[in-house]
Amino acid sequence: MADSSHPLNRVIVSGGGTGGHIHPALAIADEIKRRHPQCDILFVGAKGRMEMEKVPAAGYAIKGLWITGVDRNWRSLRNWLFPFKLISSLWNARRILRRFRPELVVGVGGFASGPVLHQAAQIGIPTAIQEQNSFPGITNRFLAKRVGLICAGFPGLERWFPADRIVETGNPLRMQVLDAVSDHGQSTEAAWKHFEFDGSRPVVFVMGGSLGAASMNAAVCSMIEETTEALPFDLIWQTGARYHDSMRVRMQTWPEGVQAGIRCLGFIDRMDLAYRCATVIASRAGAMSIAELALVGKPTILVPSPVVAEDHQTKNARSLSDRDGAILLPDSEVVDGLEAAIVGILEDSDRAKSLQTNLLNAARPEAANDVVSELEKLL
């Protein structure tokens, strides 16, 4: 797409706290720099949060605000400090805006985006939100009527945001991720070889995220320990770093024939090959995971984490399962139900094809491009 006739020279991207906020923020910044190489991009995050390390590692400058969320325990010291942190953050956000003089401010959710977007809107700087989830966080809901544009990762946000300001763009993925989830000429045989499978059986990829998911690990153990028969598939099992040692120890008690078909890994450095290898994928339902899985287009079982704010992973998963693009398996049912869900897909090729087609239809590979096009229109 051609660059805008109005070049962008200074942009602030604000927010963070989790990878789900940081990754789309970096994808947006990357696309702005691709179109407008001269543009000076400044990130504003929350002191002590992961964006203060991840953003500089990606090559961008960042400033930190002294801000946190509100604790559900009203007696918490964090709550008593919150008014002071908020006043400090609003004052510092205003100072950053006055000094940097951005033409545009984009918020991606997280604690820091609130003060920055609020102050930018007050002084008349064009503002936008990129909302990753199908259920917005409290900061973005608060800002809904103050910003000029909402770039939605999922449909159905009219309940919280003014409908005339919403554009459904999908969730932006960085080019490295887009490259990783695309085939790029990698054959399935090469993927099998990487994981030392012979290709004689289907491959199931179970992943609980970089930290891992206790319930999904328990489901894998249950699949193996509750039966006397070997699994009818090979398994790539991403346990998460904190569970890897204990799962490896537990795996040693299983028959050698069973162990031979399992690759138990704490972290997977070649996600492209894991995706390529997989016949069926079981995953958590974070917004960015769903964006990746839609591009991969393999029959997918989504197991929403029950410990995220306002149960937004269930709402994310439902946005796909309602379109028959994935199977939603509640976390409370995963230990007893994961094997049946996997086998159900493997034994029903029509169902597998339907899931695959509908999931691919939800893919938004041009999301970063579309977001930046909408941002340019704000000017």
Phi, psi and omega in degrees: 000141181291152179292155177295149177291341178257105183291142175272132182246328181214123180225139172252133173245125188234144177129189180141214181102322178221163175301329180295337174267321187289317184298313176294328177298317179292323178297320178295315180298318179301317182290323176299315180293327178295318181279325186231077186303333181280351187293133176265116183249126177243130173265146172234121182234191178256130180303136178087354180264167191295337179297334181293342175256317187292321184291310176300326178296334179271000175097014181243151176282149179215144171242147184250141174255151177274086185213142174221175176277183178263133179279142179294335175277108188295341179278352183302141177300326181300324180290323179292330180276343188304315180301322180290320178296320181295314179298316179300316183291320178297318181294315181290325176297316178298321180294317179298317180296318181295321183282319185276332179053059180290150173277343188203141176233127181244128176252138182245010182094163186101167189302317188289335185292333182299299181300321184292311180294321180300313182288323178298316180296323181295326183260012169086017177276134178303134185230152178213154175242137166251108183262115184282325191263163177279352174231107188295150174287168186296325180297312182291327177295322179296323184275353193311314185271359182261343185259162183270343186208139173237115175266112190265134175281334181228158175286165170089022182272005181298338180295331185247335186240153175300126187300326184285354179252359183267133170233123180278107183254341193084176182263126183293136174244142178292155183302325179298322180288317178301320177295320185291326183268354176269162185293317182048039175078359179288126178277158175299325179298320179295322178293316176302316183297320180302319182266007177061042170258154180262356176083007182279345181228157174298156180243129177252132180249112179251120181226135180249018182092172186296327178275338181096167180225117184302319184292322180288325174295320178296326179294319177297314179300319180296319179304321187272322188271345182267005181223155177266353182260153177289152177296145180277018181208159170276159190224126165261117188241104179267104189279337192090146187301319187286342180256353192298312183299314182293324179289324176297318178297316180295322181297330181295342179276353183274155180303146183301325179296326177287314180302327184299333182263012184236134172247102184265111187230137176286319182221143180246116182273346177241072180298329180301318181285327177296316177297316182296324183288328192288141170268321178224143179238136172241128190212159165297171188241039172297152185301319183284328174298317180296321178299319177293313185296327178296324178289324179293316173071034174260149177308127192232139172250121180258128181241092185298139174291135180273359187249020177261160184302130173055027176052040187290337179293325176297319179293323175300311182297321182294329179298333176270316183295329177295336177261012182057037178262353178194162174263126177267119178241109181303147181303326181292344182250000190289325182298316181273339190251351186295315183298316181297322179294318180295309182297323179302321178288316183296329184268355183232091185295326178295318178296317179299316180295320180297314178300317182296314181297314183290327177291316178299327178294339180271355183291144179228072183295340181263020187300312181299317178300315182293320179299312183293325175300320178291323178297319179298324180295332179300334184271000000 
